Amino acid sequence: MPPLSYIITAVVLAAGVAVSIPPTLGFSILLWYWLFAAAGCILVVAGAFKVAAGLSAPLWIGIALASPALVWAAFTGVHEMTSYGYSPAISLTFGLATRFAHLAAAAGALKLVETLSGPHAAFRIGYWVLAAAALLVGISFLTYAMGLNFTKYALYATTAWAVTIAATLVKYGAVIGAAVLITMRRDIERWTAVVISLIGAYMLYKALWPLFPVPGQPEGLMFWLWPVVMFVGGAAVWRMGSVLRGQVLPEPVVQG
């Protein structure tokens, strides 16, 4: 179970949302939407560095784990708080940055799994898959900028499709695996792993959905609930990092 302070905070926030929405429906929805998203982003970034520090992992792992939230914050700031608007060039740049950030976070999570479980050939395969996906992202960006279209070639299209699926599985599998292993090996509250795993599973479904010709839409109500999901996920990452940091803090020495 989450700490009592977390539950009280959730109840207070829910009450605040319920009270504020009816008087100014549209404004309140948008305000709470971005407030939850921004708070979740901050919690994820701070929590990622706490997790890396608590596991005595290299700094690059904390940066990698936090990079998707940092890119999202930068993208939102440029689009919502400046006069640039939705420029195609800016959208393309941040789309590229987002894909690289997710791959970097996957590499960081995979490194944590390897650190907690020991070296194995499967991890090297995972790194190669992520590297291939990063190369594919770079090639796609360059060909688009040069006005070329490789997707008309069956070999390239098939290879890109296979690499994308493999990288997606590695990416979210690494995040879920890292959350589960950390809670098991370091005796962290189980709810943190459950929350992160559920969010990872949904994001896996959302990422794979466009790759298969199935009818329907993966989103609906989740579009409006996603900031709340980000906030809860950020709270889980923050809690995990806080407990890990508390475990590695040295005990005070009593002078006799």
C-alpha positions in Angstrom: 0.0 0.0 0.0 1.2 3.6 -0.7 2.1 5.6 2.4 -0.7 7.4 4.2 0.6 10.8 3.1 0.3 9.7 -0.6 -3.3 8.5 0.0 -4.2 11.8 1.8 -2.7 13.8 -1.1 -4.6 11.8 -3.7 -7.9 12.4 -1.8 -7.2 16.1 -1.4 -6.4 16.4 -5.2 -9.5 14.4 -6.1 -11.6 16.7 -3.9 -10.0 19.8 -5.5 -10.7 18.6 -9.0 -14.3 17.7 -8.1 -15.0 21.1 -6.5 -13.3 23.2 -9.2 -14.6 21.6 -12.4 -18.3 22.5 -12.3 -18.0 26.3 -12.0 -15.6 26.7 -14.9 -15.8 23.4 -16.8 -13.5 23.9 -19.8 -10.8 26.0 -18.1 -10.6 23.7 -15.0 -10.2 20.6 -17.2 -7.3 22.1 -19.1 -5.7 23.6 -16.0 -5.8 20.3 -14.1 -4.7 18.4 -17.2 -1.5 20.4 -17.5 -1.0 20.6 -13.7 -1.1 16.8 -13.3 1.1 16.3 -16.4 3.7 18.8 -15.2 3.7 17.4 -11.6 4.1 13.9 -13.0 7.0 15.0 -15.2 8.8 16.6 -12.2 8.3 13.5 -10.1 9.6 11.2 -12.8 12.7 13.3 -13.4 13.6 13.6 -9.7 12.7 10.0 -9.0 14.8 8.7 -11.9 17.9 10.4 -10.4 17.0 9.1 -7.0 16.7 5.6 -8.3 20.0 5.7 -10.0 21.7 7.2 -7.0 20.1 4.7 -4.6 21.4 1.8 -6.7 24.8 3.5 -7.0 24.4 3.5 -10.8 26.3 5.8 -13.1 24.9 9.2 -13.6 24.1 8.5 -17.3 21.5 6.0 -16.2 19.6 8.7 -14.2 19.8 11.1 -17.2 18.6 8.4 -19.6 15.7 7.4 -17.4 14.7 11.0 -17.0 15.2 12.0 -20.6 11.6 11.2 -21.9 10.1 13.4 -19.3 12.6 16.2 -20.0 11.9 16.1 -23.7 8.2 16.1 -23.1 8.5 19.1 -20.8 10.6 20.9 -23.5 8.2 20.1 -26.2 5.2 21.3 -24.1 7.0 24.5 -23.2 7.9 25.4 -26.7 4.4 24.6 -28.1 2.2 26.0 -25.3 4.2 28.8 -23.7 5.8 30.5 -26.8 4.6 32.0 -30.0 6.2 29.3 -32.2 3.0 27.3 -32.4 2.8 23.9 -34.0 5.7 24.4 -36.5 6.3 21.2 -38.6 10.1 21.6 -38.1 9.7 21.9 -34.3 7.3 19.0 -34.2 9.7 16.9 -36.3 12.7 17.8 -34.1 10.9 17.0 -30.9 9.5 13.8 -32.4 13.0 12.7 -33.2 14.2 13.7 -29.7 11.3 11.8 -28.1 12.2 8.6 -30.0 15.9 8.8 -29.0 14.9 9.7 -25.4 12.7 6.6 -25.1 15.6 4.4 -26.5 18.0 6.0 -24.1 15.6 5.3 -21.2 15.3 1.7 -22.3 19.1 1.3 -22.4 19.3 2.7 -18.9 16.5 0.4 -17.6 18.1 -2.6 -19.3 21.4 -1.7 -17.6 19.7 -1.7 -14.3 18.2 -5.1 -15.0 21.6 -6.4 -16.0 23.2 -4.9 -12.8 20.6 -6.5 -10.6 20.5 -9.9 -12.2 24.0 -10.4 -13.5 25.5 -10.5 -17.0 23.8 -12.5 -19.7 24.0 -12.8 -23.5 20.3 -11.7 -23.7 21.3 -8.2 -22.5 23.8 -7.8 -25.3 21.1 -8.7 -27.8 18.9 -6.1 -26.2 21.5 -3.4 -26.5 22.1 -4.3 -30.2 18.3 -4.2 -30.8 18.1 -0.7 -29.3 21.2 0.4 -31.2 19.6 -0.8 -34.4 16.4 1.0 -33.6 18.4 4.2 -33.0 20.1 3.8 -36.3 16.8 3.3 -38.0 15.4 6.5 -36.4 18.5 8.4 -37.7 18.2 7.0 -41.2 14.4 7.8 -41.3 15.1 11.4 -40.3 17.8 11.9 -42.8 15.9 10.3 -45.7 12.9 12.5 -44.8 15.0 15.6 -44.7 16.5 14.7 -48.1 13.2 14.0 -49.6 13.9 10.3 -50.1 11.5 7.4 -49.4 12.9 4.0 -48.6 9.6 2.6 -47.4 8.7 1.7 -51.0 11.5 -1.0 -50.9 10.0 -4.2 -49.4 13.3 -5.2 -47.7 13.8 -1.9 -45.9 10.1 -1.8 -44.9 10.2 -5.3 -43.5 13.4 -4.8 -41.7 12.2 -1.5 -40.2 9.0 -3.2 -39.1 10.8 -6.1 -37.4 13.4 -3.8 -35.7 10.6 -1.5 -34.4 8.6 -4.3 -32.9 11.7 -5.9 -31.3 12.9 -2.5 -29.9 9.4 -1.8 -28.5 9.3 -5.1 -26.7 12.8 -4.6 -25.3 12.0 -1.0 -24.3 9.0 -1.6 -22.2 10.1 -5.1 -21.1 13.2 -3.5 -19.6 11.2 -0.8 -17.8 8.8 -3.4 -16.3 11.7 -5.8 -15.5 13.7 -3.1 -13.8 10.7 -2.0 -11.6 10.0 -5.6 -10.6 13.6 -6.5 -9.8 14.2 -3.4 -7.8 11.2 -4.0 -5.6 12.1 -7.6 -5.1 15.9 -7.3 -4.6 15.7 -4.1 -2.5 12.5 -4.7 -0.6 10.6 -1.7 -2.0 6.9 -1.3 -1.6 5.2 -3.6 -4.2 2.6 -1.0 -5.3 5.4 1.0 -7.0 6.3 -2.0 -9.3 2.6 -2.6 -10.0 1.9 1.0 -11.0 5.0 1.2 -13.3 4.3 -2.3 -14.8 0.7 -1.4 -15.6 1.7 1.9 -17.2 4.5 0.1 -19.1 2.0 -2.5 -20.4 -0.4 0.1 -21.6 2.4 2.0 -23.3 3.5 -1.2 -25.0 0.0 -1.8 -26.3 -0.3 1.8 -27.5 3.1 1.5 -29.2 2.4 -1.8 -31.0 -1.2 -0.9 -32.0 -0.2 1.2 -35.1 2.0 -1.6 -36.4 -0.9 -4.0 -36.9 -3.9 -3.4 -39.2 -6.7 -3.7 -36.5 -9.8 -1.6 -36.3 -10.6 0.8 -33.5 -8.7 3.4 -31.6 -6.3 2.7 -28.6 -7.3 6.0 -27.0 -10.5 7.6 -25.9 -11.0 8.4 -22.3 -7.3 7.6 -21.7 -6.4 10.9 -23.5 -7.9 12.9 -20.6 -6.8 10.5 -17.9 -3.2 10.2 -19.1 -1.9 13.2 -17.0 -3.3 11.5 -13.9 -1.6 8.3 -14.9 1.6 10.3 -15.4 1.2 11.8 -11.9 0.6 8.4 -10.3 3.5 6.8 -12.2 5.7 9.7 -11.2 4.7 9.2 -7.6 5.7 5.6 -7.8 9.1 6.4 -9.3 9.7 9.1 -6.7 8.7 6.7 -3.9 11.0 4.0 -5.2 13.9 6.4 -5.4 13.2 7.8 -2.0 13.2 4.4 -0.4 16.4 3.4 -2.2 18.2 6.6 -1.1 17.1 5.9 2.4 18.6 2.5 2.3 22.1 3.7 1.3 22.3 6.6 3.7 25.0 5.9 6.3 23.8 5.5 9.9 24.9 8.3 12.3 27.9 7.4 14.4 27.3 7.9 18.1 30.3 9.4 19.8 31.0 7.7 23.1 
